[in-house]
Amino acid sequence: MNKYGISILEKLLTKYENSKISKGGSTKNIHISLPFDSKNMNDYVCEDSYQYESLIEEAVCYLEDRKVICVERYKSGLIKRLLLNLDYIEKAYELIKRKSKNDIETEYRTILEAYSNQSELVKKFCILMISRIDSYQSHKSYFDSIEELKEILTILFQLENQKEEISMRNFSARYLNDSKRLERIKSKIIKIIREITKENQKYVDIIDAEEDDNVLNQFNVFENPTFIYIRGKGIFQVNNQRINLREMGGELVLNSNQLEKLSVLEIESDSVITVENMTTFYDFPNRKSLIVYLGGFHNHVRREFLLKLKKSKGELQFYHAGDIDAGGFYILDHLIQKTGISFIPIKMDKETLEKYKKYTKSLTKEDQNRLNNLKKKERMKNYFSTIDYMLLNNVKLEQENIDYNR
């Protein structure tokens, strides 16, 4: 069989697999056809079709002799369209050595069932995919090959068991044997994780994470190492190295490895202020406080650092300054829930919104949805009046526009 015969069957079988017939629907008055027009068979209708006509006719006759297609012709004898013979569908697959959709779905199901008890995330994903297969729903947006399915199952399992911080590239090289593979399918992985955790409060970090990278961060996978920036007065120790912030006269930057080995020797302040944005960290007035830039949602490394501060001086008061938007309130709530520390917000109220009205921006549809979801959390009731103001007036405010000196 020549290339035209293979191309014809590929197109007809793809149409068949996308039709109701292959999904168990009625076959009454349904035909799988391939019109011979410029879209489907341009070589047969183009100006120089005479060069290809004999090869195309040869392919059509070959398929017709084997009863996998029926041919409709014009009075002139030219081909009008081809019809796939559903009674010989298995023969059509055999001729081009293509696995049938049912065979492929059976392979997928076998793999999913074999992996389904590996871990919680894997189990949830397997249940979701088996359900989609059984109901003839597409899984193309999740995976499109057996190889990719196995990769996704491996990633989900390893993410759930990743206890130490690791770079995205090292994770990918270790478990996929390709340092760039995770980056290429990251969007699929994040879509899957969001979907299978959306109603499970155990994964509130993921549910609340606005940025995609924050989803992988919750599993200790980072594009770049975790850093914390600190300003103020205090004495710390890392690997027997004593660090005095007062003597440094600037900020201290610590990465995740250093943070895990850090000891808090003395805090000369009565309060700690965490800030959401880097610009605000540098511009924040030099009060008698320890100023900490966390960089958005915190992970276990940042959380342990805050708890070390709390443990070192029990009477420390904790404050948080963030954007007055959905993300800012999610981060504040996240800090409180995950550390158990009662953070007090600084200038995250409707009075600040009114004062800096000219710097506010309009809410997106996603902003509105997230703010309304916040109102479903009883623990956020102290901020409901601000959230209501934002929704009513269609405003949000980035903290870089706020003057914390006043």
LOFI-109825 format. One record per residue (C-alpha): residue in one letter; x, y, z; residue number from 1. Coordinates in steps of 0.05 Angstrom, whole numbers. Example, Ala and Ser with C-alpha at 12.3 -4.5 7.8 and 13.67 -1.06 7.14 Angstrom:
A_246_-90_156_1
S_273_-21_143_2
***
This chain:
M_0_0_0_1
N_28_68_-20_2
K_31_132_21_3
Y_-38_155_-3_4
G_-71_91_22_5
I_-39_100_91_6
S_-59_174_93_7
I_-131_158_74_8
L_-139_106_128_9
E_-106_150_181_10
K_-155_206_166_11
L_-216_160_165_12
L_-197_125_229_13
T_-183_191_265_14
K_-252_214_244_15
Y_-281_148_269_16
E_-246_155_337_17
N_-273_225_345_18
S_-344_205_327_19
K_-402_182_371_20
I_-397_113_339_21
S_-331_97_373_22
K_-359_120_439_23
G_-416_70_439_24
G_-467_115_406_25
S_-518_96_353_26
T_-491_82_283_27
K_-558_98_251_28
N_-551_147_192_29
I_-479_162_212_30
H_-424_155_161_31
I_-349_165_168_32
S_-331_198_103_33
L_-272_232_70_34
P_-291_282_16_35
F_-240_288_-40_36
D_-232_363_-37_37
S_-174_411_-28_38
K_-175_403_47_39
N_-172_327_50_40
M_-139_306_-16_41
N_-109_367_-49_42
D_-64_325_-95_43
Y_-127_297_-128_44
V_-159_364_-143_45
C_-100_412_-153_46
E_-79_439_-222_47
D_-25_386_-231_48
S_-66_329_-203_49
Y_-49_287_-264_50
Q_18_274_-232_51
Y_-14_239_-172_52
E_-80_213_-198_53
S_-56_143_-216_54
L_-23_132_-148_55
I_-85_157_-111_56
E_-131_113_-153_57
E_-85_54_-140_58
A_-90_65_-65_59
V_-166_73_-67_60
C_-174_9_-108_61
Y_-129_-28_-60_62
L_-171_-7_0_63
E_-236_-19_-37_64
D_-215_-90_-56_65
R_-204_-105_18_66
K_-273_-77_34_67
V_-248_-26_85_68
I_-277_31_45_69
C_-334_46_-3_70
V_-324_95_-60_71
E_-373_147_-86_72
R_-356_176_-154_73
Y_-382_232_-198_74
K_-412_214_-266_75
S_-344_231_-295_76
G_-314_175_-256_77
L_-274_219_-210_78
I_-277_204_-136_79
K_-328_245_-97_80
R_-316_216_-27_81
L_-295_153_10_82
L_-336_119_65_83
L_-305_77_120_84
N_-336_8_122_85
L_-352_-2_196_86
D_-361_-77_186_87
Y_-287_-81_170_88
I_-260_-31_220_89
E_-211_-80_252_90
K_-183_-96_183_91
A_-172_-21_171_92
Y_-130_-17_235_93
E_-90_-79_215_94
L_-73_-52_146_95
I_-35_8_175_96
K_-13_-27_239_97
R_-49_25_281_98
K_-75_7_350_99
S_-149_17_358_100
K_-174_69_406_101
N_-206_15_449_102
D_-140_-23_453_103
I_-103_41_473_104
E_-156_59_525_105
T_-150_-12_554_106
E_-75_-2_560_107
Y_-86_64_595_108
R_-136_33_643_109
T_-88_-24_659_110
I_-32_25_676_111
L_-78_69_718_112
E_-104_10_757_113
A_-33_-15_769_114
Y_-10_52_797_115
S_-74_71_834_116
N_-51_52_904_117
Q_18_85_903_118
S_-1_149_939_119
E_-59_196_952_120
L_-47_243_893_121
V_-35_185_846_122
K_-98_150_869_123
K_-140_213_858_124
F_-111_222_789_125
C_-123_149_770_126
I_-195_152_793_127
L_-207_216_753_128
M_-176_187_690_129
I_-211_120_694_130
S_-276_157_702_131
R_-262_198_639_132
I_-243_135_600_133
D_-307_100_622_134
S_-350_159_601_135
Y_-314_168_534_136
Q_-286_236_554_137
S_-222_261_525_138
H_-157_258_565_139
K_-115_296_514_140
S_-107_356_560_141
Y_-79_310_614_142
F_-35_263_573_143
D_-32_240_501_144
S_11_177_502_145
I_28_118_546_146
E_98_147_557_147
E_70_213_581_148
L_20_179_627_149
K_76_141_661_150
E_116_205_668_151
I_57_240_701_152
L_45_182_749_153
T_119_183_768_154
I_119_258_779_155
L_57_257_823_156
F_85_201_866_157
Q_153_233_874_158
L_124_302_888_159
E_84_274_945_160
N_147_242_974_161
Q_194_301_962_162
K_213_321_1034_163
E_274_363_1018_164
E_278_424_974_165
I_301_409_903_166
S_308_449_839_167
M_260_435_782_168
R_317_413_737_169
N_347_366_788_170
F_279_335_802_171
S_268_325_728_172
A_336_295_716_173
R_330_248_776_174
Y_261_220_761_175
L_251_232_686_176
N_323_225_662_177
D_316_292_627_178
S_331_358_663_179
K_283_397_619_180
R_225_349_614_181
L_187_374_676_182
E_190_445_650_183
R_159_422_584_184
I_99_388_617_185
K_94_433_678_186
S_29_464_656_187
K_-4_395_652_188
I_22_375_720_189
I_-3_438_752_190
K_-71_431_719_191
I_-76_360_745_192
I_-54_378_816_193
R_-103_436_820_194
E_-160_392_795_195
I_-149_333_841_196
T_-138_376_903_197
K_-190_430_893_198
E_-239_404_945_199
N_-188_377_995_200
Q_-170_424_1051_201
K_-107_384_1064_202
Y_-80_418_1002_203
V_-103_488_1020_204
D_-33_514_1000_205
I_-47_491_929_206
I_-119_513_928_207
D_-99_583_949_208
A_-36_589_907_209
E_-47_642_854_210
E_18_633_815_211
D_30_566_781_212
D_101_560_808_213
N_74_564_879_214
V_38_498_866_215
L_103_460_856_216
N_135_500_913_217
Q_86_466_961_218
F_120_400_943_219
N_190_430_954_220
V_205_436_880_221
F_231_505_861_222
E_256_537_798_223
N_305_575_842_224
P_326_563_914_225
T_285_593_971_226
F_313_658_999_227
I_293_700_1058_228
Y_314_773_1066_229
I_321_802_1136_230
R_331_873_1161_231
G_334_900_1232_232
K_370_882_1296_233
G_385_810_1316_234
I_439_759_1323_235
F_439_693_1286_236
Q_485_635_1276_237
V_495_591_1214_238
N_547_535_1214_239
N_582_565_1275_240
Q_585_632_1240_241
R_556_688_1284_242
I_518_741_1245_243
N_500_808_1278_244
L_450_848_1237_245
R_465_913_1274_246
E_539_907_1257_247
M_524_889_1185_248
G_484_953_1174_249
G_445_921_1117_250
E_401_863_1099_251
L_417_790_1110_252
V_400_741_1054_253
L_395_667_1071_254
N_381_609_1025_255
S_343_546_1042_256
N_405_505_1063_257
Q_428_561_1110_258
L_358_570_1139_259
E_354_498_1160_260
K_419_505_1198_261
L_403_574_1227_262
S_398_587_1302_263
V_367_650_1330_264
L_412_676_1386_265
E_379_743_1401_266
I_324_787_1374_267
E_333_860_1395_268
S_264_879_1369_269
D_195_871_1400_270
S_161_855_1333_271
V_170_820_1267_272
I_139_849_1203_273
T_134_804_1142_274
V_125_839_1075_275
E_98_810_1010_276
N_139_848_958_277
M_214_860_950_278
T_207_934_936_279
T_169_945_1000_280
F_221_906_1039_281
Y_275_956_1018_282
D_231_1017_1026_283
F_198_998_1092_284
P_214_1049_1146_285
N_269_1029_1195_286
R_225_1017_1256_287
K_245_978_1317_288
S_223_914_1283_289
L_254_856_1247_290
I_232_863_1174_291
V_227_798_1135_292
Y_214_788_1060_293
L_185_719_1048_294
G_169_724_974_295
G_96_706_970_296
F_69_640_996_297
H_116_609_1046_298
N_138_536_1047_299
H_162_493_1104_300
V_231_526_1103_301
R_203_596_1112_302
R_152_571_1162_303
E_206_539_1205_304
F_245_604_1204_305
L_185_643_1230_306
L_173_591_1284_307
K_246_596_1305_308
L_237_671_1313_309
K_174_659_1355_310
K_208_607_1398_311
S_268_651_1411_312
K_227_707_1442_313
G_157_689_1464_314
E_132_760_1470_315
L_147_778_1398_316
Q_88_809_1361_317
F_80_790_1288_318
Y_52_836_1233_319
H_43_828_1159_320
A_42_880_1103_321
G_16_857_1036_322
D_-22_876_974_323
I_-95_893_985_324
D_-121_842_936_325
A_-144_770_937_326
G_-72_743_935_327
G_-52_788_993_328
F_-107_762_1038_329
Y_-94_690_1018_330
I_-21_699_1037_331
L_-41_730_1104_332
D_-90_673_1118_333
H_-38_623_1097_334
L_13_652_1145_335
I_-35_649_1203_336
Q_-61_579_1189_337
K_5_546_1174_338
T_47_577_1230_339
G_-6_584_1284_340
I_20_655_1295_341
S_-32_711_1301_342
F_-6_759_1247_343
I_-37_828_1249_344
P_-45_862_1181_345
I_-14_931_1169_346
K_-53_978_1124_347
M_-94_923_1091_348
D_-161_957_1103_349
K_-213_999_1067_350
E_-186_1063_1097_351
T_-120_1051_1060_352
L_-158_1036_996_353
E_-195_1102_1003_354
K_-132_1141_1019_355
Y_-95_1114_958_356
K_-155_1110_912_357
K_-119_1141_853_358
Y_-69_1083_852_359
T_-121_1027_854_360
K_-134_980_796_361
S_-197_945_773_362
L_-212_874_794_363
T_-208_818_743_364
K_-261_764_740_365
E_-211_718_775_366
D_-200_770_830_367
Q_-275_773_842_368
N_-281_698_846_369
R_-224_692_895_370
L_-250_748_939_371
N_-319_716_941_372
N_-286_650_960_373
L_-250_685_1017_374
K_-318_707_1044_375
K_-336_634_1052_376
K_-282_626_1105_377
E_-308_643_1173_378
R_-237_654_1199_379
M_-231_713_1150_380
K_-291_750_1180_381
N_-247_806_1207_382
Y_-231_825_1135_383
F_-301_818_1106_384
S_-314_893_1108_385
T_-250_907_1067_386
I_-267_851_1018_387
D_-338_878_1011_388
Y_-310_947_997_389
M_-264_919_943_390
L_-320_881_909_391
L_-369_940_913_392
N_-319_991_887_393
N_-282_945_839_394
V_-213_961_868_395
K_-148_930_891_396
L_-82_961_911_397
E_-9_939_906_398
Q_30_953_969_399
E_85_989_931_400
N_37_1048_927_401
I_28_1052_1003_402
D_71_1099_1045_403
Y_85_1061_1110_404
N_118_1122_1141_405
R_50_1152_1154_406
***
